[in-house]
Amino acid sequence: MELPIDLWMEKRKLEDRIDPKDKWTTDSMGSMFDGLCITADIDNAQPVLVSDYSEENQENENGVADYIALNPSGELHLPWNREISALNRPLVMGQAWDIIKVVAR
């Protein structure tokens, strides 16, 4: 499963989450990983929602949704993005008592 990237529109939606590249040059931790894996616990009552966009920039109408519904026991693998650091920080929304596990690989 992949979040779609349509360059001009997605860049606008990510603007509030994009930091200058030089801010990350001292972040040696980020360069050690190839990607993230997000897993939703099997005991979650409902899917958790994962998105690359701040909530105010999401489109959720006309059959288009800017999030992925991660069902209980589902996994989402996100490759590390070397160009747009905001894509390395997905937003997750769930309900009280939901559990997600995030693994950097």
N, C-alpha and C positions, 0 to 999 in steps of 0.2 A: 504494500500500500504506500502510495506517495502523495504528498501534498503537492498540488499543481503549482508550477511557477510560470507565470506569464509576465515577462520582464517589466514592461512599463507599469502595469497595474500592481503587481506584487511589490515593486520597489516603493510605490506610493504607500501601500498598506504597511510596509515595514519601516517607513521613515522614522517613526518614533522609537524604534528599537535598534537603529543602526548607529554604531559608535565609530569614531575615527579609527582607521586601521592601525595607526601608530599606538593606540591605547593597548592593543593586544600583542605588540612586539615583545613585551616583557613577560607575556603569559606563556611560559614554557610548558605549563601543565596541559594546555589545549593542544599543543603540537604532539603530545604523546598518544593521542587517541585517534582512531579511525572513524568512530561513530558512537551513537548512543542506542541503547535498547530499552524501551519502555514496556513494562509488562503490567497488565491489570490483574489484580488478585482474583482468584476464582470465586471468592466469597463476596465480591462487590455486588450490590443489589442491581445496579444499572451500569450502562457503559460510561466510561469517562471520556471526555472530549479533549482532543489534542489539536493544537493549532499553532501556526507560526505567526499569527497576527494578534495584535491587541484586540480586545473585545469590540471596541468602538469602530475598528476598521474591518470587521468581518462582514461578509455577505452571507446571509442565510435566508434566501428567498428564491422563488422561481426555480426550484429544483437545484439550486447551487448552494453548496455549503463549504465554508472555508475552515472546516475542521474534520477530523476523523473520529468517528465513534469507536472507541476501543472497548470491545465487549469483555466481560469477565473471562479471564485466562487468555486474553488476546495479547499479542506482541506486536510492537512497532519498531522497526529498525530504521534509524536516521543516520545517513552518512555525515561525517564531519564536513562542514562547508568552510573551505579555506578563504573564500572571498567575502561572504556576507556573514559576519559573526552572529547576527540576530537569528539566523536559521539554526544556530547551535543551541538556542535557548527556547525550546518549544514551551508553550503555555498549556497547562493541563487544568481542566475544570471537572470536578466531581461533586459528590455529596458527602455529608459528614460520615465518617467511618470508612470511606473508600480507602483502599490501599493500592499504591502503585510502586513499582520497583524500577529504579533507573540504574543501568549499568553502562559505564563507559568502557569501550573495548579498544 
